[in-house]
Amino acid sequence: MSSPPPPVFPPPIIIAFSVPHLLFPLFLSLPPLSPSPVLSPPPLHLSNFSSPSSCFSSLSLLSLSPLSSSFVSYSLLSSHLFHPLSPLSLFSFLSTLSSISSLPHLLLPAVFSFLSSLFSPLPFLLLSPLLIFPLFSIDVTVGNLKVNTKYRVSVGAYGWAGEGRPSVPRDISTASHDMCMPPAPPTTPVVMAVSDTELALSWKKGESEGSDPVLHFLVAYIRPEMDTEWTYIREPIQTSSMVLKGLLPDTEYQFVVRAVNVHGMSPPSHINSPVRTLGSSEVGSADYGLYNTDLAQMRTLNPFPGIPQDNRKSQLRSRTGSPSGQNVVYRMNPIFPPNNTDPTLPDFKGRLLTTTTTTTTSTSTTTTTTTTTTPPPTTTTTTTTTTTTTTTSTLPPTTVPPTLSPWRGDVPRVYDLSCDDTVCPPDSFCLSDYDSGGSRCHCNLGREGDYCNNALTINFPRFYGYSHMTFEPLKNSYQTFQITVEFKADSEDGLLVYCGENEHGRGDFVSLALVRGKLHYRFNCGTGAAQIISESRIVIGQWHSVTLFRDGMSGWLRLDNDDPISGRSQGQYTKITFRSPLYLGGSPSAYWLVKATGTNRGFIGCIQSLVINNKETNLRPWPQGRALSGADIGECNNSVCDLVTCANNGACYANRADGYICLCPLGFRGPLCEESFVVSSPLFNETVFSFASVPFPQTSQSYLSFMEFEVTFHPSAPDGTLLYSEDTDSVDFLSIVLSDRYVEFRFDCGSGSAVLRSLEQISLDSWHELRVSRTAKRGILQVDSQKPVEGIAEGAFTQLKCSSPLFIGGVPKYEQTKNMAGVLKPFTGVIQKLVLNDRPLPITSGWAGGVNVANSDHPCVDSPCANGGTCRPKWDSYECDCPLGYDGRHCQKECGNYCLNTVTEAIEIPQFIGRSYLTYDNSDIIKRMSGSRTALFMRFKSTATDGLLLWRGDSPMRPNSDYLSLGLQDGALLFSYNLGSGPVNIVVNGTFIDGKWHRVKAVRDGQSGKLTVDDYGAKTGRSPGKMRQLNINGPLYVGGMKEIALQTNRQYVGGLVGCVSHFTLSTDYHLALVEDATDGKNINTCST
C-alpha cells in the first residue's frame, strides 16, 4: 500500500489590521483544510497588528488545519535582523494552547520556523519549539517584530506521509508608528471645591489625539493624607469635565487624567496641586471655578488603609440629573461623523433615537455592567456588536453605539421615552421632560443644531425656557451677598437665578424668578423663606437691571431705578449654605422648584451681565469665561453686525447683546475706524480686544536656543497677555502673562512646559521693568528689583521654535493658543519698550498687524522734538534724540559754527551723552582702519566707568567676525581686535573716569598690538591663529553706535559719557570729528 503524499499549502492571503495590547502581536490563522488524500492547507490569512503603547508590530495567521499539524516560517525583508520571541513568552503561549484543547488525543505537532534574512538570500535562523495545536481552528500570534518592516511568510503542513512543501510565500509589512499612536496626555486637571462633599474637575485634550480621535478619558484620584495608591474611577468620562460627589469633608484630593483612543491610553497628565473639600462650616461667589458636564457620585470611603477593594469606585450620576443612589447604568453616546455628513442619519425633527436592551449570556455580543450598592447588585445588559479579543490591557471596553430607530414627533429632541431608553447625539445629554412625561436631549454648552453638531461661540447667552447655565456655587456669601443681573425677557415667567443647599429647593436657597411679569426674590436661611416682589412689571423685549441684596435675615430687591423693596426671612437662622451650582436662566430641576421659587419654567430671553459681590462674572464658557456647563444655550448678538460697515478694513464685533464695536487696524480709530493717526505710545485695552504683532527680526533658527526680552510696561488690570508666540506645527510656545498681578513666564520646548512666576505681586498703574531669558530649557524671570526666579522645562528637548509673529498685548484668537500658555485675555495698559536679544523692536512702527491699539496720555504723542528729532519715552517723561547739528531738550538749538563748515577748536570738540555717536564712511578714513596695520591717536575724558570710544566691525556680528574696538570697561581702557581666528584684549588699568583729559595711542601691526595711555606705559598683545589682515565692510563709529549691545555682542551696552578730540589715523591723518561725520545723534558741544 503506497503512502499518501505529504500535504501542500496553497499561497497565503495577507490582510493588515491592528489590535492593541496583545501579548503576541503576530497573529497567524488558517481556515480548515478540506479532507483529501493530499492535505493541502486552505489560503493563509495574514494580518498586521500594532501595540498602541509601544507600537511593537505583529502579524497574524488565522485557522490552521484541524487534520494536520503545521509549521510557519517568516523572513525579514530589510537590513535589520529579526528579534525572536523570548522563550518565556513562547512557553506561556504553548501553555495557553495546550490548556484550551478539549481533545488531546487528536492534537498534532507543528513547528514555528523563525527566519531572518536580508534582501539577498541568506541562511535562515530556525528555532523549533514544538507547538501543540488542537484539532479545531486556532489563533497564533507572533510578536516583538520591527515597526514598519516587511516580512515574508509561508506555511507548511505535516500529515501521515510527513512534511509537505511550504506554501508560496507572501509579503506583508507591519504597521508604522503613525498608524498606532495613542493620544498625548491631557492637561493638568483644574480642581475646585464645590462643597464639603463635592469636587469639580476640568481639563483639556493634549496637543495630539494620536492616530485616532479620543474616545473618552479615565480619571484617578488619591488622598495624599490618607492613601498610598491611586484609585481609578471606573466609568470612562466622555466630556472634559466632571463633578465628584460623596467625598469626605475637609480632605485633600489629587487627580490625574488619561485620554483613550482605539490604540490605547495616553500617559497620565500632570498631577494637580492638592485641593481640599470644604469643611462643614464652609460654604460656597464668583471666584474661579472649573467644572463642567459629567457628574459622578462617590460612595462613602473609609479612612485609609481600611478601604474595601470594592468600595474604591465612583458612580456616574444618572442622566436625569437625580443622584444615582441605587442602580447605575453607563451608556456610551453614538459616534457620528464630523459635521453630520453621514447620509443615513435620521432627521431629529419628528424622529426618535432608541436603543434595544436585552438580557443575554453571550459574552461575544454583550457588554455587562454590574454595580454594587447597598441593595442587592443589579446587572444591566446592553446589546452591542463587539468581537471577542483576548487582551492583557486594563482599559475599559469600548461600547459600540446602539442602533437608531425612527420616531415621528413634532418637537425636536423631545421623546416619549425615559432617559434610560433615549440615545442622544454626541455633544448632548438627556434630562427628563416632566411637561411631556418623556425626556429631552439638550445640547452641551457651545453646541447647537438638531444633532448638536454645530459649534457656537457664546458671549451673551440666550435662553429658551428649557435652557440653563451652571457656574460655581456662591462662596463667601453665607452671611451677605449682592447680585446684579441685566436681562431682556421674551416671556413673563421663568427662573433667572437659583443656588442653594441642594438642587430641589429644600432647605437653604436663594432664587430670582419672573412670575406673571414681576420679579420674585426669595431666600431661605433654613427656617422659612423671605419673599420680596417688585412693584413694577418688566417690559417684554426691553433691557432691565435687577439687584438682590441680603445681610443675614434681611434683604432687598431693586428693579432698574425703582426704590428698593425689602423683606425678612422667617425664624432665627441668619446664614445660608450654598452647595449646588449657581444656575442661570433655569435649572435641570426647574419643574420641582415651583414651590420654592414660584415658577417651574426656565427663563426665555437674553442675559447680558451677571455681577456677584461687585465682581463681574464672564458669561462665556470656561476657560475664556466662567460658565462651567449648560443646556441649549444660544447667542443673543448674532444679528447685531448685519447692517454695520467698518471703514479701512475694520471688522464689526458684537461686544454687547445689542451693541458692537469696530476692530480697527493699526493706525485707525473712531467708532467706524474712520480716523487715521500715528501710534506713538501704544495703549492696550481689554474692553476693545487690543493686540498688536511684529515679525521676529531674524529667522526662527536664530532663537532656537536663546531668547531674552526686556519689557517696560504700565499695567491697569491684574490679568492680561504681554507677549505670546508659538510654533503652529508643534507644541512649542513662549508667553509672558499677568495673572492676578503676578508676572508669569511660560515656555515649552516640545517635551514639557516651564512656568516661572514672580515672587511678589506688582502694583497697578505704575511703571515696571521686566527681564526674561531662556537658554535651552532653562528660564530666568526678574521683575523690577525682585529676586530673579529660575526654572527648567520638563523633558529632554532644548530648542524652541516660534513660527508665528510675536503678539504684543493680546492675540487674535484666544481659543487657539496652546493649552499651557495661560493666554486668556488682553493686556490693559501701556507697553513702552520691547527689546529682544539686545535689538529694540518697533513698538510704534513696523507692525505686522493689530487691532484697536490707541495712544496713551504721554508727552511723546504730541511730538515735542523739533528739527527731525525723535521722542524717546522714559516712563512718564521723555528724551529727544537729536540729529547731527542740533541739540537742546527739544532739539531746538543749532549746534554752532561747525554746522556752517567754519571750524574753531572749541566748537569742534563733540560731547557724547551715552546714547550718542558719530559715523564715518569716507574711503580715506575706512582704508586706514583695515588691512595689515592700524594706528590711531585720540584724547578723551569720561565720567562713566563704561563706554565705547571707537568701533569698526561687521554688521551683524558673527562668531569670529573681524572687528577693532577701543573703550572703557569697569574703568579700565580696553583695546580689542579679531582678525578672524580669535580676539585679543589689551588692557591698561588706571584712573580714567575723573572727567580729565587722557591721551591714548593704539597700534596694530599684523597680529601684534600695543596700547599706550598717558604715562602708564605700553601694554602689548597678540591675536591667536594665523590671520593678519583686518577685513571689514562696515562704517567707523566714534563715541557709541546704533543698537550697541546687539552690534558688539554685549561687549558694550552704552556709549561714552564725555568728550573726544584730536582724533588722528596713521599718525598723519587728522579727522574733523563733526565736519567729516556722515551721520550722528545727540552730539553736543564739549565745554573745555
Backbone hydrogen bonds, N-H to C=O, Kabsch-Sander energy under -0.5 kcal/mol:
donor,donor_aa,acceptor,acceptor_aa,energy
9,F,165,R,-1.1
13,I,44,L,-6.2
15,I,46,L,-6.2
17,F,48,N,-1.2
27,F,25,P,-0.7
27,F,59,L,-1.2
27,F,141,T,-0.5
28,L,26,L,-0.5
28,L,60,S,-1.1
28,L,140,V,-8.2
29,S,45,H,-0.9
29,S,61,L,-6.5
29,S,62,L,-0.6
39,L,37,P,-0.7
40,S,38,V,-1.7
45,H,29,S,-1.5
45,H,43,P,-0.6
46,L,13,I,-1.7
46,L,44,L,-0.6
47,S,27,F,-0.7
47,S,60,S,-2.2
49,F,58,S,-2.2
51,S,56,F,-1.9
55,C,51,S,-2.3
57,S,145,L,-0.9
58,S,49,F,-2.0
59,L,142,V,-1.1
60,S,47,S,-1.9
61,L,140,V,-1.0
62,L,29,S,-6.9
62,L,45,H,-1.0
63,S,29,S,-0.9
63,S,138,I,-1.6
69,S,158,Y,-1.0
71,F,156,G,-2.9
72,V,111,V,-1.2
73,S,154,S,-2.7
74,Y,113,S,-1.0
75,S,152,R,-2.6
77,L,75,S,-0.6
77,L,150,K,-2.8
78,S,76,L,-1.2
78,S,117,S,-0.8
90,L,86,S,-2.2
91,F,87,P,-2.7
92,S,88,L,-2.6
93,F,89,S,-2.3
94,L,90,L,-2.8
95,S,91,F,-2.6
96,T,92,S,-2.0
97,L,93,F,-2.4
98,S,94,L,-2.7
99,S,95,S,-2.0
100,I,96,T,-1.1
100,I,97,L,-0.6
101,S,98,S,-1.0
106,L,103,L,-1.7
107,L,104,P,-1.2
108,L,133,F,-1.1
110,A,131,L,-1.3
111,V,70,S,-0.8
112,F,129,P,-0.9
113,S,72,V,-4.4
113,S,111,V,-0.5
114,F,112,F,-0.6
115,L,74,Y,-2.1
115,L,113,S,-0.7
117,S,76,L,-0.5
118,L,120,S,-0.7
126,L,124,F,-0.7
127,L,125,L,-0.6
131,L,110,A,-2.1
131,L,129,P,-0.7
133,F,108,L,-1.4
133,F,131,L,-0.8
140,V,28,L,-2.6
140,V,61,L,-1.1
142,V,59,L,-1.1
145,L,57,S,-1.6
148,N,175,A,-2.1
149,T,146,K,-0.7
151,Y,172,I,-3.4
152,R,75,S,-3.0
153,V,170,R,-3.0
154,S,73,S,-2.8
156,G,71,F,-3.4
158,Y,69,S,-4.1
159,G,162,G,-2.4
162,G,159,G,-1.5
164,G,157,A,-3.1
167,S,155,V,-2.6
170,R,153,V,-2.4
172,I,151,Y,-2.4
174,T,149,T,-2.6
175,A,49,F,-0.5
179,M,176,S,-1.1
180,C,177,H,-1.6
184,A,208,S,-2.9
187,T,204,K,-2.2
190,V,202,S,-3.3
191,V,189,P,-0.6
192,M,200,A,-2.4
194,V,192,M,-0.7
194,V,198,E,-1.7
195,S,198,E,-1.6
199,L,244,L,-1.9
200,A,192,M,-3.1
201,L,242,M,-3.0
202,S,190,V,-1.3
203,W,240,S,-2.5
206,G,184,A,-0.6
211,S,181,M,-2.4
212,D,181,M,-0.6
212,D,209,E,-0.6
215,L,260,V,-3.4
216,H,260,V,-1.3
217,F,237,I,-2.2
218,L,258,R,-2.7
220,A,256,V,-2.3
221,Y,231,T,-2.5
222,I,254,Q,-2.0
226,M,223,R,-2.4
227,D,223,R,-3.7
231,T,221,Y,-2.7
233,I,219,V,-3.2
234,R,232,Y,-0.5
237,I,217,F,-2.9
238,Q,236,P,-0.5
242,M,201,L,-1.9
243,V,294,D,-1.5
244,L,199,L,-3.0
245,K,296,A,-2.6
247,L,197,T,-2.7
250,D,278,L,-1.3
251,T,248,L,-0.7
253,Y,275,V,-2.4
254,Q,222,I,-2.3
256,V,220,A,-2.0
258,R,218,L,-2.6
260,V,216,H,-2.4
261,N,264,G,-2.4
264,G,261,N,-1.8
266,S,259,A,-3.1
269,S,257,V,-1.8
272,N,255,F,-1.3
275,V,253,Y,-2.3
277,T,251,T,-2.2
278,L,195,S,-1.7
282,E,279,G,-1.1
284,G,578,F,-1.8
289,G,287,D,-0.5
292,N,201,L,-0.6
294,D,241,S,-1.2
296,A,243,V,-4.9
297,Q,315,Q,-6.3
298,M,245,K,-2.6
298,M,296,A,-0.5
299,R,313,K,-0.7
306,G,303,P,-1.1
307,I,305,P,-2.0
311,N,308,P,-1.8
312,R,309,Q,-1.1
315,Q,297,Q,-4.7
317,R,295,L,-2.8
318,S,322,S,-0.8
321,G,318,S,-1.8
325,G,323,P,-1.6
331,R,329,V,-0.5
336,F,334,P,-0.7
340,N,337,P,-1.4
341,T,338,P,-0.9
345,L,342,D,-1.4
350,G,348,F,-1.0
351,R,348,F,-1.5
354,T,352,L,-0.6
355,T,421,D,-0.7
357,T,355,T,-0.6
358,T,356,T,-0.5
363,T,361,T,-0.9
365,T,362,S,-1.4
367,T,382,T,-1.4
369,T,380,T,-1.7
371,T,378,T,-1.5
373,T,371,T,-0.7
373,T,375,P,-0.6
378,T,371,T,-1.2
380,T,369,T,-1.7
380,T,378,T,-0.6
382,T,367,T,-1.7
382,T,380,T,-0.5
383,T,356,T,-0.7
383,T,381,T,-0.5
384,T,365,T,-1.7
392,T,21,H,-1.5
409,G,407,W,-0.7
413,R,348,F,-0.6
414,V,411,V,-1.6
415,Y,439,S,-2.9
421,D,418,S,-1.3
422,T,419,C,-0.8
423,V,353,L,-1.3
424,C,422,T,-0.6
428,S,425,P,-0.7
429,F,442,H,-2.1
431,L,440,R,-2.2
433,D,438,G,-1.9
434,Y,432,S,-0.7
437,G,433,D,-1.5
438,G,433,D,-1.2
439,S,415,Y,-2.1
440,R,431,L,-2.6
441,C,413,R,-2.5
442,H,429,F,-3.4
442,H,440,R,-0.6
444,N,427,D,-2.5
445,L,630,G,-0.6
447,R,444,N,-1.9
448,E,454,N,-2.2
452,C,449,G,-1.2
454,N,448,E,-2.2
456,L,446,G,-2.4
458,I,456,L,-0.5
459,N,457,T,-0.6
462,R,634,G,-2.0
463,F,605,G,-3.1
465,G,603,F,-1.8
468,H,631,A,-1.2
469,M,584,L,-1.9
470,T,629,S,-2.3
471,F,582,L,-2.1
476,N,283,V,-1.2
481,F,550,R,-1.9
483,I,548,L,-2.2
484,T,611,V,-2.7
485,V,546,V,-2.6
486,E,609,S,-2.0
487,F,485,V,-0.5
487,F,544,H,-2.4
488,K,606,C,-2.7
489,A,542,Q,-0.6
490,D,604,I,-3.0
491,S,604,I,-0.7
494,G,514,L,-2.2
495,L,601,R,-1.9
496,L,512,L,-2.5
497,V,512,L,-2.0
498,Y,583,Y,-2.0
499,C,510,V,-2.0
501,E,508,D,-3.2
502,N,508,D,-0.5
505,G,502,N,-0.5
509,F,524,N,-1.4
510,V,499,C,-2.4
511,S,522,R,-2.8
512,L,497,V,-2.3
513,A,520,H,-2.1
514,L,494,G,-3.3
515,V,513,A,-0.6
515,V,518,K,-2.9
517,G,492,E,-2.6
518,K,515,V,-1.5
520,H,513,A,-3.3
521,Y,519,L,-0.6
521,Y,532,I,-3.4
522,R,511,S,-2.3
522,R,520,H,-0.6
523,F,530,A,-1.3
524,N,509,F,-2.5
525,C,528,G,-0.6
530,A,523,F,-3.3
532,I,521,Y,-3.1
534,S,519,L,-2.3
538,I,517,G,-2.7
540,I,538,I,-0.6
541,G,489,A,-3.0
542,Q,539,V,-1.9
544,H,487,F,-2.9
546,V,485,V,-2.6
547,T,558,R,-2.5
548,L,483,I,-3.4
549,F,556,W,-2.1
550,R,481,F,-2.2
551,D,554,S,-3.0
552,G,479,Q,-3.2
554,S,551,D,-1.8
555,G,567,G,-2.3
556,W,549,F,-2.0
557,L,565,I,-2.6
558,R,547,T,-2.1
560,D,545,S,-3.9
560,D,558,R,-0.6
562,D,559,L,-2.5
565,I,557,L,-3.0
566,S,564,P,-0.5
567,G,555,G,-2.2
569,S,553,M,-2.3
570,Q,528,G,-1.2
576,I,478,Y,-1.8
578,F,576,I,-0.6
579,R,500,G,-2.6
579,R,577,T,-0.6
580,S,500,G,-2.9
582,L,471,F,-2.0
583,Y,498,Y,-3.3
583,Y,581,P,-0.7
584,L,469,M,-2.6
585,G,496,L,-3.1
590,A,587,S,-1.8
592,W,589,S,-1.3
593,L,590,A,-1.3
594,V,591,Y,-0.5
597,T,593,L,-3.3
598,G,593,L,-0.6
598,G,594,V,-1.8
602,G,465,G,-1.7
603,F,495,L,-1.0
603,F,585,G,-1.5
605,G,463,F,-1.8
605,G,603,F,-0.5
606,C,488,K,-2.7
607,I,461,P,-1.8
608,Q,486,E,-2.6
609,S,486,E,-1.1
610,L,617,T,-0.5
611,V,484,T,-2.7
612,I,615,K,-2.6
613,N,482,Q,-3.5
613,N,611,V,-0.5
615,K,612,I,-1.3
617,T,610,L,-3.3
618,N,616,E,-0.6
622,W,627,A,-2.4
624,Q,621,P,-0.7
625,G,621,P,-2.2
626,R,618,N,-2.6
627,A,620,R,-2.3
628,L,470,T,-2.7
629,S,470,T,-1.0
631,A,468,H,-2.6
632,D,443,C,-2.2
634,G,462,R,-2.4
636,C,460,F,-2.6
638,N,635,E,-0.5
640,V,637,N,-1.1
642,D,639,S,-1.1
644,V,641,C,-1.2
647,A,672,L,-2.6
650,G,647,A,-1.5
651,A,663,L,-1.5
653,Y,661,I,-2.8
655,N,653,Y,-0.8
656,R,659,G,-1.4
659,G,656,R,-0.6
661,I,653,Y,-2.9
663,L,651,A,-3.7
664,C,662,C,-1.1
666,L,850,G,-0.5
668,F,665,P,-1.7
669,R,675,E,-2.8
673,C,670,G,-1.4
675,E,669,R,-2.7
677,F,667,G,-2.1
680,S,678,V,-0.6
683,L,854,A,-2.7
684,F,829,G,-3.2
688,V,685,N,-1.1
689,F,686,E,-1.5
690,S,685,N,-1.8
691,F,851,V,-1.6
692,A,808,I,-2.3
693,S,849,G,-2.2
694,V,806,L,-2.1
702,S,699,T,-1.8
703,Y,700,S,-1.4
704,L,701,Q,-0.9
707,M,774,R,-1.9
709,F,772,V,-3.0
710,E,835,V,-2.1
711,V,770,L,-2.8
712,T,833,K,-2.1
713,F,711,V,-0.5
713,F,768,H,-2.0
714,H,830,V,-2.8
716,S,828,T,-3.0
717,A,828,T,-0.8
720,G,738,L,-2.0
721,T,825,K,-0.8
722,L,720,G,-0.5
722,L,736,I,-2.4
723,L,736,I,-1.8
724,Y,807,F,-1.7
725,S,734,L,-2.2
727,D,732,D,-2.2
728,T,726,E,-0.6
730,S,727,D,-1.2
733,F,748,D,-1.2
734,L,725,S,-2.6
735,S,746,R,-2.9
736,I,723,L,-2.4
737,V,744,E,-2.2
738,L,720,G,-3.4
739,S,742,Y,-2.7
741,R,718,P,-2.7
742,Y,739,S,-1.6
744,E,737,V,-3.0
745,F,756,L,-3.0
746,R,735,S,-2.8
746,R,744,E,-0.6
747,F,754,A,-1.7
748,D,733,F,-2.0
749,C,752,G,-0.8
754,A,747,F,-2.7
756,L,745,F,-3.0
758,S,743,V,-2.6
762,I,741,R,-3.2
765,D,715,P,-3.6
768,H,713,F,-2.2
770,L,711,V,-3.0
771,R,782,Q,-2.6
772,V,709,F,-2.1
773,S,780,I,-2.1
774,R,707,M,-2.9
775,T,778,R,-2.7
776,A,705,S,-3.1
776,A,774,R,-0.5
778,R,775,T,-2.2
779,G,791,G,-3.2
780,I,773,S,-2.4
781,L,789,V,-2.6
782,Q,771,R,-2.2
784,D,769,E,-3.5
786,Q,783,V,-2.6
789,V,781,L,-3.2
791,G,779,G,-2.0
793,A,777,K,-2.9
794,E,753,S,-0.6
800,L,704,L,-2.4
803,S,726,E,-0.8
803,S,801,K,-0.5
804,S,726,E,-2.5
806,L,694,V,-2.7
807,F,724,Y,-3.0
807,F,805,P,-0.8
808,I,692,A,-3.7
809,G,722,L,-2.4
816,Q,813,K,-1.0
817,T,814,Y,-1.3
821,A,818,K,-1.5
822,G,819,N,-0.6
824,L,822,G,-1.0
827,F,721,T,-0.6
827,F,809,G,-2.6
829,G,684,F,-2.3
829,G,827,F,-0.5
830,V,714,H,-2.0
831,I,682,P,-1.2
832,Q,712,T,-2.5
832,Q,830,V,-0.6
833,K,712,T,-1.3
835,V,710,E,-2.4
836,L,839,R,-2.6
837,N,708,E,-2.9
837,N,835,V,-0.5
839,R,836,L,-2.0
841,L,834,L,-3.1
843,I,841,L,-1.1
848,A,693,S,-3.1
849,G,693,S,-1.3
851,V,691,F,-2.9
852,N,664,C,-2.5
854,A,683,L,-2.1
854,A,852,N,-0.6
856,S,681,S,-2.5
858,H,856,S,-1.8
861,V,858,H,-1.7
862,D,859,P,-1.5
863,S,860,C,-1.7
866,A,890,H,-2.9
869,G,866,A,-1.7
870,T,881,D,-2.3
872,R,879,E,-3.4
874,K,877,S,-2.4
877,S,874,K,-2.0
879,E,872,R,-2.0
881,D,870,T,-2.9
881,D,879,E,-0.5
882,C,880,C,-0.8
884,L,1080,G,-0.9
886,Y,883,P,-1.8
887,D,893,K,-2.6
891,C,888,G,-1.3
893,K,887,D,-2.5
895,C,885,G,-2.0
899,C,896,G,-1.6
900,L,897,N,-2.0
901,N,898,Y,-1.5
902,T,897,N,-1.7
903,V,901,N,-0.7
908,E,904,T,-1.9
909,I,906,A,-0.8
911,Q,1084,N,-3.0
912,F,1058,G,-3.5
914,G,1056,L,-1.7
917,Y,1081,K,-1.4
918,L,1038,V,-1.7
919,T,1079,D,-2.7
920,Y,1036,L,-2.3
925,I,922,N,-0.8
926,I,922,N,-2.8
927,K,923,S,-2.3
928,R,925,I,-0.7
929,M,926,I,-1.5
930,S,927,K,-0.9
931,G,1030,L,-2.5
933,R,930,S,-0.5
934,T,1004,R,-2.5
936,L,1002,A,-2.4
937,F,1064,T,-2.4
938,M,1000,V,-1.9
939,R,1061,S,-2.9
940,F,998,H,-2.2
941,K,1059,C,-1.8
943,T,1057,V,-2.1
947,G,968,L,-2.0
948,L,1054,G,-1.1
949,L,966,L,-2.1
950,L,966,L,-2.5
951,W,1037,Y,-2.3
952,R,964,L,-2.1
953,G,1035,P,-0.5
954,D,962,D,-1.2
961,S,958,R,-2.1
963,Y,978,N,-1.5
964,L,952,R,-2.3
965,S,976,S,-3.0
966,L,950,L,-2.3
967,G,974,L,-1.9
968,L,947,G,-3.0
969,Q,972,A,-2.5
971,G,945,T,-2.6
972,A,969,Q,-1.9
973,L,988,V,-2.4
974,L,967,G,-3.2
975,F,986,I,-2.9
976,S,965,S,-2.2
976,S,974,L,-0.5
977,Y,984,V,-1.5
978,N,963,Y,-2.2
979,L,982,G,-0.7
984,V,977,Y,-1.9
986,I,975,F,-3.0
987,V,985,N,-0.5
988,V,973,L,-2.3
992,F,971,G,-0.6
992,F,990,G,-1.0
995,G,942,S,-1.9
998,H,940,F,-2.4
1000,V,938,M,-2.3
1001,K,1012,T,-2.8
1002,A,936,L,-2.1
1003,V,1010,K,-2.5
1004,R,934,T,-3.4
1005,D,1008,S,-2.8
1006,G,932,S,-3.2
1006,G,1004,R,-0.5
1008,S,1005,D,-1.8
1009,G,1021,G,-2.8
1010,K,1003,V,-2.4
1011,L,1019,K,-3.0
1012,T,1001,K,-2.7
1013,V,1017,G,-0.5
1014,D,999,R,-2.2
1016,Y,1013,V,-2.8
1019,K,1011,L,-2.6
1021,G,1009,G,-2.0
1023,S,1007,Q,-2.2
1030,L,931,G,-2.5
1031,N,1029,Q,-0.7
1032,I,1030,L,-0.7
1036,L,920,Y,-2.6
1037,Y,951,W,-2.9
1038,V,918,L,-2.1
1039,G,949,L,-2.4
1044,I,1041,M,-0.7
1046,L,838,D,-0.6
1047,Q,1043,E,-2.8
1048,T,1044,I,-1.7
1049,N,1046,L,-1.2
1050,R,1045,A,-2.8
1051,Q,1048,T,-1.6
1055,G,914,G,-2.5
1056,L,948,L,-1.0
1056,L,1039,G,-1.7
1058,G,912,F,-1.3
1058,G,1056,L,-0.7
1059,C,941,K,-1.7
1060,V,910,P,-1.2
1061,S,939,R,-2.4
1064,T,937,F,-3.0
1064,T,1062,H,-0.6
1065,L,1069,Y,-3.0
1066,S,935,A,-2.7
1068,D,1065,L,-0.9
1068,D,1066,S,-0.6
1069,Y,1065,L,-2.6
1070,H,1068,D,-0.8
1071,L,1063,F,-2.6
1073,L,1071,L,-1.0
1076,D,1072,A,-3.1
1077,A,1074,V,-0.7
1078,T,919,T,-2.8
1079,D,919,T,-1.1
1081,K,917,Y,-2.0
1082,N,882,C,-2.6
1084,N,911,Q,-1.9
1084,N,1082,N,-0.6
1086,C,909,I,-2.7
1086,C,1084,N,-0.5
1088,T,1086,C,-0.8
